Amino acid sequence: MNVPFVDLKDQYQLIKEEVDKAISSCLENTSFVGGEIIQKFETEFATFLNVKHCVGCGNGTDAIELALQVANIGKGDEVIVPAYSWISTSEAVSTVGAKPVFVDINPQYYTIDVSKIEEKITPLTKAIIPVHFYGLPVDMDGIMQLANKHNLIVIEDCAQAHGAEYKGKKVGTFGDLACFSFYPGKNLGAYGDAGAVVTNNKDLAEKVRMVANHGQNGKHNHIVEGRNSRMDTLQAAILSVKLRYLDKWTDQRIKNANLYIEKLKDIEVITPKLPENIKHVFHLFVIQVNDRDNVMKALKEKGIGFALHYPVALPFLKPYIHLGFTANDYPVSHAFSQKLLSLPMYPELSEKQIEYVCESLKVEL
Ligand SMILES: *Cc1c(COP(=O)(O)O)cnc(C)c1O
């Protein structure tokens, strides 16, 4: 049996008719940038999250940059980020001229360790970017308390957590601003790059829209120098179709995760821990294994896809090497970068496939 790490083909087949119709309608109307289709998706996504404003943009990395820019974060400022994430989180901070300050992750949940944030706050700290990592919400009460106490802006990185909930509220609705990616492999994925910034603050939403469209407030009325990071109309049309299925797909991901957890409970791997009062949307299903190289070899031989998220923690990637951090500075992130392994996870994964993956792991361990 072959179990790919992700498979976007089955899902396309299920919604092909609706997606193809949405695409041809864009082509026939030669509607490629801007317009009603974009507004429609923005409204639908804001409604889905229960947030007041959604502004589409080019991709999730741009979304973080735009959020930082409209929050006036730049040269001389420090921004707290987890030491274990996809590079976009810290990269965007550097791109706007600010300094990413890494905080180690929580060994239970792999998200930023809220108890270690305060020691990194300095008079230069302006913002925190909590990342709802792998689909698991960060302890947002803890983050908001710190932010209020130190007067910090909170920008949620929700790129892996569409529809995830903390205490019954969707992530992306807690901070001043929140950023989403619709990269094809994400829980809500376009058929190309796309992203969005959401916020309850009208003023910030208008600024994001302006900066993402060359600093214009209406045609040729350039207020500032901005940039071009607009969402493609084709992607918005596709996302509107796919958003209607998102809750169902999330339920299937959760069901698959529970099957994995159940079938792996007798063997020596550590499956994801679920804190109380959260909804984990399992963008990834990540386990801890000790002898990772051998496990990977065995999975490969059995035709099972897997991936590493991520093989090197952020402080130890080449762009940050000059900062001189050692494993002792970020022990948890460093240790997990060598132990975590992502198993196949997508809504259409079958129980048989999950069983096969678990049986293969059992033989190996
Ligand atoms: C995917 C991702 C992003 C960036 O999204 P792109 O659309 O690929 O630019 C940002 N943060 C995290 C945690 C991600 O996983």
The ligand as a MOL file (V3000), in Angstrom:
LIG
                    3D

  0  0  0     0  0            999 V3000
M  V30 BEGIN CTAB
M  V30 COUNTS 15 15 0 0 0
M  V30 BEGIN ATOM
M  V30 1 C 2.9010 28.4080 5.8500 0
M  V30 2 C 3.2900 29.2450 6.9880 0
M  V30 3 C 3.4810 30.6350 6.8570 0
M  V30 4 C 3.5780 31.3680 5.5680 0
M  V30 5 O 2.7000 31.1650 4.5990 0
M  V30 6 P 3.0230 31.3020 3.0310 0
M  V30 7 O 1.6570 31.4810 2.4710 0
M  V30 8 O 3.6960 30.0650 2.6060 0
M  V30 9 O 3.8620 32.5160 2.8340 0
M  V30 10 C 3.7100 31.3730 8.0000 0
M  V30 11 N 3.7790 30.7930 9.2170 0
M  V30 12 C 3.6300 29.4670 9.3840 0
M  V30 13 C 3.7000 28.8930 10.7610 0
M  V30 14 C 3.4010 28.6470 8.2770 0
M  V30 15 O 3.2650 27.3280 8.4420 0
M  V30 END ATOM
M  V30 BEGIN BOND
M  V30 1 1 1 2
M  V30 2 1 2 3
M  V30 3 2 2 14
M  V30 4 1 3 4
M  V30 5 2 3 10
M  V30 6 1 4 5
M  V30 7 1 5 6
M  V30 8 2 6 7
M  V30 9 1 6 8
M  V30 10 1 6 9
M  V30 11 1 10 11
M  V30 12 2 11 12
M  V30 13 1 12 13
M  V30 14 1 12 14
M  V30 15 1 14 15
M  V30 END BOND
M  V30 END CTAB
M  END
